[in-house]
Amino acid sequence: MKSISPLFSVSTAKSPVFNFAPISHRLSSIKFAAPPQRNSPATKPSSKSANTLSATPTLDPITTAASTAASTPAKKVLVPIGFGTEEMEAVILADVLRRAGAEVTVASVEQQLEIEASGGTRLVADAFISACSAETFDLVALPGGMPGSARLRDCEILQKITSRQAEEKRLYGAICAAPAVTLLPWGLLKRKQTTCHPAFIDKIPSFRMVKTSTQVSGELTTSRGPGTSFEFAICLVEQLFGEPVAREIGELLLMNPADDDPKRQEFNEVGWSLDHTPQVLIPIANGSEEIEVVTLIDILRRAKVNVVVASVEKSAQVLASNGTKIVADKLISAISDSIYDLIILPGGTAGAERLHKSKILKKLLKEQESAGRIFGAICSSPAVLQKQGLIKDKKATAHPAVLDKLKDGVDDAQVVIDGKLITSQGLATATQFALAIVSKLFGHARARSVAEGIVYQYPRS
């Protein structure tokens, strides 16, 4: 998997339905920065029909486009999942489209709503696919992953829904393995230029295959993998809601154009290498930011880190900030006496506050700092570490909306490392954050290998 496409290089084939400039032309000229700070809670997506199948998201006031949802008509989107679905792709798709105001239904093609994704994350769907068979969707978007793509392929109900979508000239898309493993056997790539994960390129007829990171061909949009999920989702947002909405969502996600290299700053450099498999704790709560939670879990597990996800709630299942249901491995009470090499707090305004209120987590973090072990936070959670007195005299960064709460905040870096503390701005920077952790634990070569696997552009040195 040596071929890595540049981020945000979207190609479009001529289409009788859509005639818009490639999204890369716009993104390359935009400096995606912090969203405007809001003093009031975000407006929820516009009115839902009585028979909607979508989850009701608990939208985060820091990271949700309030004006978008209020000014655009409701669009219905189906994101099907099955055992082995790639969690980053499924969650980023649902999250980004919900931020734009879409009514997203995450539907299970299995006989149960809870599925274990390809990297071990347990997700709970909003509905069974059978409940969606009579629905009309503005977009059907298939995440990849294996064997998830094969599970989608073998679902007759989903095949009928997607085939009808194509026949009636409505939008449909697929990412990673799904174009080759799912859409190709269904006959839905005919006369379409297509891209997919490099590992599945040989399955697509060579005269139809392109190596761009995201490809629009008529009603079909395809993309390469977890590392191109944000670009894929933003491209779909543009087709559903228009360029101004796509631009606003890109800014909210803290996305960077391809010519703006991710910035990482390190102070008081020390080694993180261990003589054993790293043990990492990721605590989660209702309102945690799902993009950050899932990206951290997925990338760290790809790097062969032992990750434990612990809920600080009374239930293992939590409802994340934009409606994704995630099931933790354990309750925080079950690991109160455990020792971890690294503890990382995901963000999300409400989630960070609930993490801060957990007495057990507060004890674990205090012990982590006292013992000189590694800890960190992303998005709004560095403010939690600040409140608990754990980043005194250390450099850190955070989501721009809460950066002023840090005593020594760094505002021009996506990832900041100071000794054994690591922090990040959040959202779209979560991938860079997770890879920085991998690099510190195992070295640059391991981080680059993981990046290649998810088709993410990563520095050579």
C-alpha positions as CSV (number, residue, x, y, z in Angstrom):
1,M,0.0,0.0,0.0
2,K,2.6,2.5,-1.1
3,S,0.3,4.7,-3.1
4,I,-1.1,7.6,-1.0
5,S,-3.3,10.2,-2.6
6,P,-3.0,13.9,-1.7
7,L,-5.8,15.1,0.6
8,F,-8.6,17.1,-0.9
9,S,-7.9,16.2,-4.6
10,V,-11.5,15.5,-5.7
11,S,-12.1,14.7,-9.3
12,T,-15.5,15.0,-11.1
13,A,-16.7,13.3,-14.2
14,K,-19.2,15.1,-16.5
15,S,-22.7,14.5,-15.2
16,P,-26.1,15.6,-16.4
17,V,-27.2,16.1,-12.9
18,F,-24.3,17.9,-11.1
19,N,-22.2,20.5,-12.7
20,F,-20.0,22.0,-10.1
21,A,-16.3,22.8,-9.8
22,P,-14.1,20.2,-8.0
23,I,-14.3,20.8,-4.3
24,S,-10.5,20.8,-4.1
25,H,-10.4,24.1,-6.1
26,R,-12.3,25.7,-3.2
27,L,-10.6,23.9,-0.3
28,S,-7.2,24.8,-1.6
29,S,-7.9,28.4,-1.3
30,I,-9.5,28.3,2.2
31,K,-7.6,28.5,5.4
32,F,-9.8,26.3,7.6
33,A,-9.6,27.8,11.0
34,A,-11.5,28.0,14.2
35,P,-15.3,28.3,14.0
36,P,-16.8,31.4,15.5
37,Q,-17.4,31.1,19.2
38,R,-21.1,30.8,20.1
39,N,-22.6,32.0,23.3
40,S,-25.8,30.0,22.9
41,P,-26.5,26.3,22.2
42,A,-26.5,25.3,18.6
43,T,-29.8,25.0,16.8
44,K,-30.7,21.4,16.1
45,P,-31.4,20.2,12.6
46,S,-34.6,21.5,10.9
47,S,-37.9,19.9,11.5
48,K,-38.0,16.1,11.3
49,S,-40.9,14.1,9.9
50,A,-43.0,12.1,12.3
51,N,-41.8,8.8,10.9
52,T,-38.0,9.6,10.8
53,L,-35.7,6.8,11.6
54,S,-32.8,9.0,12.6
55,A,-31.3,9.3,16.1
56,T,-31.8,12.7,17.8
57,P,-28.2,14.0,18.1
58,T,-27.1,15.8,21.2
59,L,-25.4,18.5,19.2
60,D,-22.2,20.2,20.6
61,P,-22.5,24.0,20.7
62,I,-18.8,24.3,19.9
63,T,-18.6,22.1,16.9
64,T,-22.0,22.3,15.2
65,A,-23.1,24.6,12.3
66,A,-26.1,26.2,13.8
67,S,-26.9,28.5,10.8
68,T,-26.6,25.6,8.4
69,A,-29.3,23.4,9.9
70,A,-31.7,26.4,10.1
71,S,-31.3,27.5,6.6
72,T,-31.4,24.3,4.5
73,P,-34.1,21.8,3.8
74,A,-33.9,18.4,5.6
75,K,-32.1,15.7,3.6
76,K,-32.4,12.1,4.5
77,V,-29.3,10.0,4.5
78,L,-28.8,6.2,5.0
79,V,-25.4,4.9,6.4
80,P,-25.6,1.1,6.6
81,I,-23.2,-0.9,8.9
82,G,-22.4,-4.5,9.5
83,F,-19.9,-6.7,11.4
84,G,-16.5,-5.5,10.4
85,T,-17.5,-2.1,9.0
86,E,-14.7,0.5,9.2
87,E,-15.6,2.6,12.2
88,M,-13.8,5.8,11.2
89,E,-15.6,5.9,7.9
90,A,-19.1,5.1,9.3
91,V,-18.8,7.6,12.2
92,I,-17.2,10.4,10.3
93,L,-19.9,10.1,7.6
94,A,-22.7,10.2,10.1
95,D,-21.2,13.0,12.2
96,V,-20.3,15.3,9.3
97,L,-23.6,14.9,7.5
98,R,-25.5,15.6,10.8
99,R,-23.5,18.7,11.3
100,A,-24.7,19.9,7.9
101,G,-28.4,19.3,9.0
102,A,-29.0,15.9,7.4
103,E,-31.3,13.4,9.0
104,V,-28.9,10.4,9.1
105,T,-30.1,6.9,9.8
106,V,-27.3,4.4,10.7
107,A,-28.9,1.1,9.9
108,S,-27.7,-2.4,10.8
109,V,-27.7,-5.1,8.1
110,E,-27.3,-7.7,10.9
111,Q,-29.9,-9.3,13.2
112,Q,-28.9,-7.0,16.0
113,L,-28.4,-3.3,16.4
114,E,-25.0,-3.5,18.1
115,I,-22.2,-4.4,15.8
116,E,-18.4,-4.7,16.4
117,A,-16.6,-2.7,13.8
118,S,-13.3,-3.7,12.1
119,G,-11.1,-2.2,14.7
120,G,-13.1,-3.5,17.7
121,T,-15.2,-0.4,18.4
122,R,-18.8,-1.4,19.3
123,L,-21.4,0.8,17.6
124,V,-25.2,0.7,18.0
125,A,-27.3,1.4,14.9
126,D,-30.4,3.6,15.0
127,A,-32.6,1.0,13.1
128,F,-32.6,-2.3,11.3
129,I,-32.2,-2.1,7.5
130,S,-35.6,-3.7,7.1
131,A,-37.2,-0.6,8.6
132,C,-35.6,1.5,5.8
133,S,-36.8,-0.5,2.8
134,A,-39.7,1.7,2.0
135,E,-37.9,5.0,2.8
136,T,-36.7,7.4,0.1
137,F,-33.2,8.8,0.8
138,D,-31.4,11.7,-0.7
139,L,-28.2,9.9,-0.2
140,V,-27.1,6.3,0.5
141,A,-23.4,6.2,1.7
142,L,-21.7,2.9,2.3
143,P,-18.7,2.8,4.6
144,G,-16.0,0.2,3.9
145,G,-13.9,-2.1,6.0
146,M,-13.7,-5.9,5.9
147,P,-15.6,-8.0,6.3
148,G,-18.1,-5.1,6.6
149,S,-18.2,-4.4,2.9
150,A,-19.0,-8.1,2.2
151,R,-21.7,-8.0,4.9
152,L,-23.3,-5.0,3.1
153,R,-23.0,-6.8,-0.3
154,D,-24.8,-9.8,1.0
155,C,-27.8,-7.8,2.3
156,E,-30.6,-8.1,-0.3
157,I,-32.6,-5.2,1.3
158,L,-29.6,-2.9,1.1
159,Q,-28.9,-3.9,-2.5
160,K,-32.5,-3.1,-3.5
161,I,-32.4,0.3,-1.7
162,T,-29.1,1.2,-3.4
163,S,-30.1,0.0,-6.8
164,R,-33.3,2.0,-6.6
165,Q,-31.2,5.0,-5.6
166,A,-29.0,4.6,-8.7
167,E,-32.0,4.0,-11.0
168,E,-33.8,7.1,-9.8
169,K,-30.7,9.3,-10.2
170,R,-30.3,10.1,-6.5
171,L,-27.0,10.3,-4.8
172,Y,-25.1,7.2,-3.6
173,G,-21.5,6.7,-2.5
174,A,-19.0,4.2,-1.2
175,I,-15.5,4.3,0.4
176,C,-12.6,2.1,1.0
177,A,-13.4,-1.6,0.1
178,A,-17.1,-0.9,-0.6
179,P,-16.8,0.3,-4.2
180,A,-15.1,-2.9,-5.2
181,V,-16.6,-5.4,-2.8
182,T,-20.2,-4.1,-2.6
183,L,-21.1,-1.9,-5.5
184,L,-19.2,-3.8,-8.3
185,P,-21.1,-7.1,-7.8
186,W,-24.3,-5.2,-7.7
187,G,-23.6,-3.7,-11.1
188,L,-23.6,-0.1,-9.8
189,L,-20.2,0.9,-11.2
190,K,-21.1,0.7,-14.8
191,R,-20.0,3.7,-16.9
192,K,-18.7,5.3,-13.7
193,Q,-15.1,6.4,-12.9
194,T,-14.3,4.9,-9.5
195,T,-11.7,5.0,-6.8
196,C,-11.2,2.7,-3.8
197,H,-8.7,1.5,-1.2
198,P,-5.4,0.6,-2.9
199,A,-5.7,-3.0,-1.7
200,F,-8.8,-3.4,-3.9
201,I,-7.8,-1.5,-7.0
202,D,-7.2,-4.7,-9.0
203,K,-10.8,-5.6,-8.6
204,I,-12.0,-2.5,-10.6
205,P,-11.7,-2.6,-14.4
206,S,-8.6,-0.6,-15.2
207,F,-10.4,1.7,-17.7
208,R,-12.8,2.8,-14.9
209,M,-10.3,3.1,-12.0
210,V,-8.8,6.4,-11.0
211,K,-6.3,7.0,-8.2
212,T,-7.7,10.3,-6.9
213,S,-8.6,10.3,-3.2
214,T,-12.3,11.1,-3.9
215,Q,-14.1,10.7,-7.2
216,V,-17.5,12.1,-8.3
217,S,-19.0,10.4,-11.4
218,G,-22.6,11.4,-11.9
219,E,-24.7,10.4,-8.9
220,L,-21.9,8.2,-7.6
221,T,-19.1,9.4,-5.2
222,T,-16.3,7.1,-4.2
223,S,-13.2,7.5,-1.9
224,R,-10.1,5.6,-0.8
225,G,-10.2,4.9,2.9
226,P,-10.4,6.1,6.5
227,G,-7.8,8.8,5.9
228,T,-10.0,10.4,3.2
229,S,-13.3,10.1,5.1
230,F,-13.5,13.8,5.9
231,E,-12.9,14.8,2.3
232,F,-15.5,12.2,1.2
233,A,-18.1,13.4,3.7
234,I,-17.5,17.1,2.8
235,C,-17.9,16.3,-0.9
236,L,-21.2,14.7,-0.1
237,V,-22.3,17.7,2.0
238,E,-21.5,20.0,-1.0
239,Q,-23.7,17.9,-3.3
240,L,-26.6,17.8,-0.8
241,F,-26.4,21.3,0.6
242,G,-24.1,23.4,-1.6
243,E,-20.7,24.9,-1.4
244,P,-21.3,27.5,1.4
245,V,-22.5,24.8,3.7
246,A,-19.5,22.5,2.8
247,R,-17.2,25.5,3.5
248,E,-18.7,26.2,6.9
249,I,-18.6,22.5,7.9
250,G,-14.9,22.3,6.8
251,E,-14.1,25.3,9.0
252,L,-16.0,23.8,12.0
253,L,-14.1,20.5,11.6
254,L,-10.7,22.4,11.6
255,M,-9.8,20.9,8.3
256,N,-6.7,22.0,6.4
257,P,-6.2,22.3,2.7
258,A,-3.6,20.0,1.1
259,D,-0.9,22.7,0.8
260,D,-1.0,23.5,4.5
261,D,1.1,20.9,6.4
262,P,-0.2,19.8,9.8
263,K,1.7,21.6,12.5
264,R,3.2,19.7,15.5
265,Q,5.3,21.3,18.1
266,E,7.2,19.6,20.8
267,F,8.7,21.0,24.0
268,N,11.0,19.4,26.7
269,E,11.4,16.3,24.5
270,V,11.6,13.0,26.3
271,G,11.3,9.4,25.0
272,W,8.1,7.4,25.3
273,S,9.4,4.0,24.3
274,L,8.2,1.0,26.4
275,D,9.5,-2.5,26.9
276,H,6.0,-3.9,26.6
277,T,2.7,-3.5,24.6
278,P,1.4,0.0,25.6
279,Q,-1.7,-0.1,27.7
280,V,-4.0,2.9,26.9
281,L,-7.2,4.1,28.6
282,I,-9.7,6.2,26.7
283,P,-12.6,7.2,29.0
284,I,-15.8,8.3,27.3
285,A,-19.1,9.9,28.4
286,N,-22.4,11.0,27.1
287,G,-21.5,14.0,24.9
288,S,-18.0,12.8,24.0
289,E,-16.9,13.7,20.5
290,E,-17.4,10.5,18.4
291,I,-14.9,11.5,15.7
292,E,-12.2,11.8,18.3
293,V,-13.1,8.6,20.2
294,V,-13.3,6.4,17.2
295,T,-10.2,7.8,15.5
296,L,-8.1,7.3,18.6
297,I,-9.4,3.7,19.1
298,D,-9.0,2.7,15.5
299,I,-5.5,4.1,14.8
300,L,-4.0,3.0,18.1
301,R,-5.3,-0.5,17.7
302,R,-3.9,-0.6,14.2
303,A,-0.5,0.2,15.8
304,K,-0.9,-2.8,18.1
305,V,-1.7,-0.8,21.2
306,N,-3.9,-2.4,23.8
307,V,-6.8,0.1,24.1
308,V,-9.4,0.0,26.9
309,V,-12.5,2.2,26.4
310,A,-14.2,2.9,29.7
311,S,-17.5,4.7,30.3
312,V,-17.8,7.1,33.2
313,E,-21.6,6.7,33.0
314,K,-23.7,4.1,34.8
315,S,-24.1,2.3,31.4
316,A,-21.5,1.0,29.1
317,Q,-23.4,2.6,26.2
318,V,-22.9,6.3,25.7
319,L,-24.6,8.8,23.3
320,A,-21.9,10.8,21.7
321,S,-22.1,14.5,20.8
322,N,-23.6,14.1,17.3
323,G,-25.9,11.1,17.9
324,T,-23.5,8.1,17.5
325,K,-24.0,5.3,20.1
326,I,-20.8,3.8,21.3
327,V,-20.5,0.8,23.7
328,A,-17.4,0.9,26.0
329,D,-15.4,-2.1,26.9
330,K,-15.8,-1.5,30.7
331,L,-17.3,0.8,33.2
332,I,-14.7,3.2,34.8
333,S,-15.5,1.6,38.2
334,A,-14.1,-1.7,37.0
335,I,-10.7,-0.3,36.2
336,S,-10.3,2.1,39.2
337,D,-7.2,0.3,40.5
338,S,-5.6,-0.3,37.1
339,I,-2.4,1.3,35.8
340,Y,-2.1,2.5,32.2
341,D,0.9,3.7,30.2
342,L,-1.3,6.4,28.6
343,I,-4.6,8.0,29.4
344,I,-6.2,10.2,26.7
345,L,-9.4,12.3,27.2
346,P,-11.6,12.8,24.1
347,G,-13.3,16.1,23.7
348,G,-16.9,17.3,23.2
349,T,-18.2,20.1,25.4
350,A,-20.7,18.1,27.4
351,G,-18.5,15.0,27.4
352,A,-15.5,16.8,28.8
353,E,-17.6,18.2,31.6
354,R,-18.8,14.7,32.5
355,L,-15.3,13.4,32.4
356,H,-14.2,16.2,34.7
357,K,-16.9,15.2,37.2
358,S,-15.8,11.5,37.5
359,K,-14.0,11.0,40.8
360,I,-12.5,7.8,39.7
361,L,-11.1,9.3,36.5
362,K,-9.8,12.3,38.5
363,K,-7.9,9.9,40.8
364,L,-6.5,8.0,37.8
365,L,-5.3,11.2,36.2
366,K,-3.7,12.5,39.4
367,E,-1.8,9.2,39.8
368,Q,-0.8,9.2,36.2
369,E,0.8,12.7,36.5
370,S,2.4,11.9,39.9
371,A,4.0,8.7,38.6
372,G,5.4,10.4,35.5
373,R,3.3,8.4,33.1
374,I,1.9,9.7,29.8
375,F,-1.5,11.5,29.6
376,G,-3.2,13.9,27.2
377,A,-6.4,15.4,25.9
378,I,-8.0,16.6,22.7
379,C,-10.5,19.3,21.7
380,S,-12.2,20.8,24.8
381,S,-10.7,18.3,27.3
382,P,-7.3,20.0,27.8
383,A,-9.4,22.5,29.8
384,V,-10.3,19.5,32.1
385,L,-6.6,18.9,32.7
386,Q,-6.1,22.6,33.4
387,K,-8.9,22.6,36.0
388,Q,-7.4,19.6,37.7
389,G,-4.0,21.3,37.9
390,L,-2.3,18.7,35.7
391,I,-0.7,20.9,33.1
392,K,0.9,23.5,35.3
393,D,3.9,25.0,33.6
394,K,3.4,23.0,30.4
395,K,2.6,24.0,26.9
396,A,-0.7,22.7,25.5
397,T,-3.3,23.3,22.8
398,A,-7.0,22.8,22.6
399,H,-10.0,23.6,20.4
400,P,-9.9,27.3,19.5
401,A,-13.1,28.0,21.3
402,V,-11.6,26.9,24.7
403,L,-7.9,27.7,24.1
404,D,-8.1,30.9,26.2
405,K,-8.8,28.6,29.2
406,L,-5.3,27.3,29.1
407,K,-2.5,29.2,30.9
408,D,0.2,28.4,28.3
409,G,-2.0,27.7,25.3
410,V,-0.3,27.3,21.8
411,D,-2.6,28.6,19.1
412,D,-0.6,27.8,15.9
413,A,-0.2,24.0,16.2
414,Q,-2.6,21.1,15.7
415,V,-0.7,18.8,18.1
416,V,1.5,20.0,21.0
417,I,3.7,17.6,23.0
418,D,5.4,18.8,26.3
419,G,7.3,16.0,28.0
420,K,4.8,13.3,28.7
421,L,1.7,15.5,27.9
422,I,0.1,15.5,24.5
423,T,-2.8,17.7,23.4
424,S,-4.6,18.5,20.2
425,Q,-7.2,20.9,18.7
426,G,-9.6,18.1,17.9
427,L,-12.0,16.9,15.2
428,A,-10.2,16.6,11.9
429,T,-6.9,16.9,13.7
430,A,-7.6,13.7,15.6
431,T,-5.9,11.6,13.0
432,Q,-2.7,13.6,13.3
433,F,-3.0,13.4,17.1
434,A,-3.3,9.6,17.1
435,L,-0.4,9.2,14.7
436,A,1.7,11.5,16.8
437,I,1.1,9.2,19.8
438,V,2.0,6.2,17.6
439,S,5.2,7.9,16.5
440,K,6.2,8.8,20.1
441,L,5.6,5.2,21.3
442,F,7.0,3.2,18.3
443,G,8.9,5.6,16.0
444,H,8.1,7.4,12.8
445,A,8.2,4.3,10.6
446,R,5.4,2.6,12.5
447,A,3.3,5.8,12.3
448,R,3.9,6.1,8.6
449,S,2.9,2.4,8.1
450,V,-0.4,3.0,9.9
451,A,-1.0,6.1,7.9
452,E,-0.5,4.2,4.6
453,G,-3.0,1.6,5.8
454,I,-5.7,4.2,6.2
455,V,-4.6,6.1,3.1
456,Y,-3.6,9.2,5.0
457,Q,-0.9,11.5,3.8
458,Y,1.9,11.5,6.4
459,P,5.4,13.2,6.4
460,R,8.2,10.9,5.3
461,S,10.4,12.1,8.1
